[in-house]
C-alpha cells in the first residue's frame, strides 16, 4: 500500500472558505419542491405549515448556509404574483421546461421564506428576466423586503406577513444564454444593467446582486460581463455539470464500471480548469477581487432512473457522486479568495440530491454525507499543503490518486481527502500530533448507494489510524472520503 506524506503550511493571510460555498439549489422541477419539500398542510406526512418535517430535520444537520430558488430554467418563466395570496385562488400554470406538468403555485414566496426560516438558511431568489418585466422584478423585491406603506408591502401584509423578510441574495435571470432567453452576452450585459437598476434596496436590506454567468467553458461570456457590467454586480455566476462524453447526459447513476468511474472523476476535475480560466478573466478586470464567482449550479447529471418521469431528472446517488462532491469542494477551497458561493443542483429528488423521497419515506444519499462531514470547512481558513500526489491510470484515464484540502477554524484543523482510486487503498501521513476524530465514507463497492429498503449502506463510520511520534497514519480505503480533525 503506498504512503503519501502531507506537510501543512498555515499562513495568517490565507483566505477563508465562504460558508455559502456549501449552498444549495431547489427548483420547481420534478419532485424537488412538490413532494420533496412541500406536501401541503393536509398531508398525512408530518409537516409544518405544509413543509415536510423529516426533510427539514435532515437538512438542518448540514447547516445549509443559503438556498437558491425558484430556478433554474423555471425562474425565467415564473411570475411571482401567481404564487401569493390564498392558495385556492392561485392560478395553475404549465411548467413548460420540466415535463409540462401543472404547477399549482401552492409553493410561492411566503412558503419559500418559511422554508428558509425552518432551515435557518439565507434565501437566494432568482428573478425572471427572460419572460418577465422590469416592473415585475422590482415589485417582487419591494414585496419581499420593504417595510414602508407601499402597495407591494401592504399586499404582503394583507397576505399574512407583517414584517419584511431579509433578502440577502438576488439573481437577475438564470442561464440567459439558454433557457433564460437565448441572449448574447453583449445584449444580456445591457439587460442586466437595466433590470438591476430598478431592483432597489428597501428598508436597510442590501441584496447581493448576482448576474447570470457563463455556461461552463464560455469564456467570452465572462469577458463581456466583466468588461461591461462589473461595476453593477456583486457576483457573477458559472454553471457546470459533470457530464462525461458530452451532452446529453449518458450512463446510469448506479450501474457503472471502472471506466465510467474514471470518466466522471475526469469530468469533476474539469471544474478546476474552468475555475482557473474564469477567475483569470475576472482578475484582469477586477484585480481587487470585489466581484465574487458564484457557482450556482454544479453536480452530476446522469440518465434518469428507469421508470421515473424523464423531465423530472430523478437520479440515484452513489459513492461516485460523493467523491465528485469532495473534489468540487477541494477545488472551491483553492479559489476561496474569489468564490463567494456555490449551490449544488439540487437539494431533493433532482440530479445530485442530498435527499431522496418516496411518499412518506426519505433517505440520505452519499452526497448528503459529504456535506455533513465537510461542514467544519464552512468559514475555515485555508491551510496550504505540500504533498506529492501520484498519478494513477484507470482504464486509460490518468487521474490524481487523491484530492485533499485543509482548513482551520476555532482551534480545529480539518483535513479532508478523497481517494479517487477505485481499486487501491492508500495511507496518508499527517504531522498533526493528536487526532480528535477520523471519519470515513465508503461502501461495499464503488457503486454503493442507499435505497429505501437499505437506507444505511453508505454512511460515515469511524476511521482507522495509528499515531507514532506525532505523525498520524490514516488509511484511505479505495473510493472513499476521509475527514481528519485535530486540535491545533
Ligand atoms: O438544474 C437543472 C437545470 O440545469 C436548471 O434549471 C438550469 O439552470 C440548468 O440548465
Boltz pocket constraint, residues with backbone or C-beta under 6 A from the ligand:
constraints:
  - pocket:
      binder: B
      contacts: [[A, 27], [A, 71], [A, 72], [A, 73], [A, 74], [A, 174], [A, 175], [A, 297], [A, 345], [A, 346], [A, 351]]
      max_distance: 6.0
